[in-house]
Amino acid sequence: MNRFFVFLYCLLVMILSSCSQDRIFEEFKPIISQSWGIEDSLQFDLGKINPSGHTSLIAIRFNEEYAFSNCYVRILSKDSLGTVLENKLVNIPLFDSKTGEPMGDGFGNTYTFYDSLPFQFKEGAKSVIILQYMRENQLQGIEAVGLKILKQ
């Protein structure tokens, strides 16, 4: 009987550890008081990883207080000296345009939607900064923003 439980435990550990092998970077930045200010920048330090040549995803965690169907964000990547390598405006749809249903996974009134970035980071990118680019000074209903870089 004990061997059976040890086997199940080992199997569970292998399954859970294999689930996280699809990415080289993933981090979420929480938005204080669920109100993302136009001047609030979210900085992701990529450390020693090289994101060029890898698929990147942006994640938006939002709730029922979010009043828009999409979210415009400005994404800047910088090298180790702080030189801007890229400065892109990205539109992320958060609600289905036909049904009005929230996109992504969630429970209760909170949803997380991952969307692929329409570009790849350039060689030498060491940090990524994400800014909200809507026409609101305070964007209500955004709980967190994340960045995920996948292995290929």
C-alpha positions as CSV (number, residue, x, y, z in Angstrom):
1,M,0.0,0.0,0.0
2,N,2.8,2.4,0.8
3,R,4.5,1.7,-2.5
4,F,1.3,2.7,-4.3
5,F,1.2,6.1,-2.5
6,V,4.9,6.6,-3.2
7,F,4.3,5.8,-6.9
8,L,1.4,8.3,-7.0
9,Y,3.4,11.0,-5.3
10,C,6.3,10.5,-7.7
11,L,4.0,10.6,-10.7
12,L,2.3,13.8,-9.4
13,V,5.7,15.5,-9.0
14,M,6.8,14.5,-12.5
15,I,3.5,15.7,-14.0
16,L,3.6,19.1,-12.2
17,S,7.3,19.7,-13.1
18,S,6.7,18.9,-16.7
19,C,3.9,21.5,-17.0
20,S,6.3,24.4,-16.5
21,Q,8.8,23.4,-19.2
22,D,7.2,25.3,-22.0
23,R,8.5,28.7,-21.0
24,I,11.8,30.4,-20.2
25,F,10.2,33.4,-18.5
26,E,6.9,34.2,-16.9
27,E,6.1,37.0,-14.4
28,F,2.9,38.9,-13.4
29,K,3.0,42.4,-12.0
30,P,0.0,43.2,-9.7
31,I,-1.9,46.5,-10.2
32,I,-2.3,48.2,-6.9
33,S,-6.0,48.9,-6.1
34,Q,-7.0,47.5,-9.5
35,S,-6.5,50.9,-11.1
36,W,-3.7,51.1,-13.7
37,G,-2.6,54.7,-14.1
38,I,-1.5,56.2,-17.4
39,E,1.9,57.0,-15.8
40,D,2.3,53.6,-14.1
41,S,4.9,51.6,-15.9
42,L,5.4,47.9,-15.3
43,Q,9.0,46.7,-15.8
44,F,10.0,43.1,-16.4
45,D,13.7,42.3,-15.9
46,L,14.6,39.5,-18.2
47,G,17.9,38.8,-16.5
48,K,20.3,36.6,-18.5
49,I,17.7,35.2,-20.9
50,N,17.7,36.1,-24.5
51,P,14.1,36.6,-25.7
52,S,15.0,37.1,-29.4
53,G,13.7,34.2,-31.6
54,H,11.1,33.2,-29.0
55,T,7.3,33.6,-29.0
56,S,6.2,36.1,-26.4
57,L,2.8,36.5,-24.8
58,I,1.2,39.3,-22.8
59,A,-1.4,38.5,-20.2
60,I,-4.0,40.8,-18.8
61,R,-5.9,39.8,-15.7
62,F,-9.1,41.8,-15.5
63,N,-12.5,41.8,-13.7
64,E,-16.1,43.0,-14.3
65,E,-15.2,46.6,-13.5
66,Y,-13.2,46.9,-16.8
67,A,-15.3,49.1,-19.0
68,F,-13.8,48.5,-22.5
69,S,-13.7,45.7,-25.0
70,N,-10.0,45.9,-25.6
71,C,-6.8,47.3,-24.0
72,Y,-4.1,49.3,-25.8
73,V,-0.7,48.9,-24.3
74,R,2.7,50.3,-25.3
75,I,5.6,47.8,-25.1
76,L,9.2,49.0,-24.9
77,S,12.2,46.8,-24.8
78,K,15.5,48.1,-23.6
79,D,19.1,46.8,-23.7
80,S,21.4,46.6,-20.7
81,L,22.4,50.3,-21.2
82,G,18.8,51.5,-21.2
83,T,18.6,52.1,-24.9
84,V,15.1,51.6,-26.4
85,L,15.3,48.8,-28.9
86,E,11.6,48.6,-29.7
87,N,8.5,50.8,-29.0
88,K,5.3,49.1,-30.1
89,L,1.6,49.9,-29.6
90,V,-0.4,46.7,-29.2
91,N,-4.2,46.2,-29.2
92,I,-5.4,43.3,-26.9
93,P,-9.0,42.3,-27.3
94,L,-10.5,41.3,-23.9
95,F,-14.1,40.6,-25.0
96,D,-15.4,38.7,-28.0
97,S,-16.6,41.2,-30.6
98,K,-19.7,39.1,-31.5
99,T,-20.9,37.7,-28.2
100,G,-19.5,40.3,-25.7
101,E,-18.2,37.4,-23.5
102,P,-14.9,37.9,-21.8
103,M,-12.0,36.1,-23.4
104,G,-9.5,34.0,-21.5
105,D,-9.9,31.7,-18.5
106,G,-11.3,32.7,-15.2
107,F,-13.6,32.1,-12.3
108,G,-15.9,34.4,-10.5
109,N,-15.6,37.8,-12.0
110,T,-11.8,37.6,-12.8
111,Y,-10.4,36.6,-16.2
112,T,-6.9,36.1,-17.5
113,F,-6.3,36.5,-21.2
114,Y,-3.1,35.6,-23.0
115,D,-2.4,37.1,-26.4
116,S,0.7,36.7,-28.5
117,L,2.8,39.7,-29.3
118,P,2.8,40.5,-33.0
119,F,6.6,40.9,-33.0
120,Q,9.7,39.2,-31.5
121,F,12.1,41.0,-29.2
122,K,15.4,42.0,-30.7
123,E,18.8,40.6,-29.7
124,G,20.1,42.2,-26.5
125,A,16.7,43.0,-24.9
126,K,17.2,42.9,-21.1
127,S,14.0,44.6,-19.9
128,V,10.5,45.1,-21.0
129,I,8.3,48.0,-20.0
130,I,4.5,47.9,-20.4
131,L,2.3,51.0,-20.2
132,Q,-1.5,51.3,-20.6
133,Y,-2.3,53.4,-23.6
134,M,-6.1,54.0,-23.2
135,R,-7.7,57.4,-23.0
136,E,-8.3,57.1,-19.3
137,N,-6.0,58.4,-16.6
138,Q,-6.9,55.5,-14.3
139,L,-7.9,52.2,-16.0
140,Q,-10.3,50.5,-13.6
141,G,-10.7,46.7,-13.4
142,I,-7.1,45.6,-14.4
143,E,-5.7,43.4,-11.6
144,A,-2.4,42.3,-13.1
145,V,-0.3,42.3,-16.3
146,G,2.1,39.5,-17.2
147,L,4.8,38.6,-19.7
148,K,5.5,35.1,-20.8
149,I,8.3,34.0,-23.2
150,L,8.0,30.5,-24.6
151,K,10.6,28.0,-25.5
152,Q,10.6,26.9,-29.2
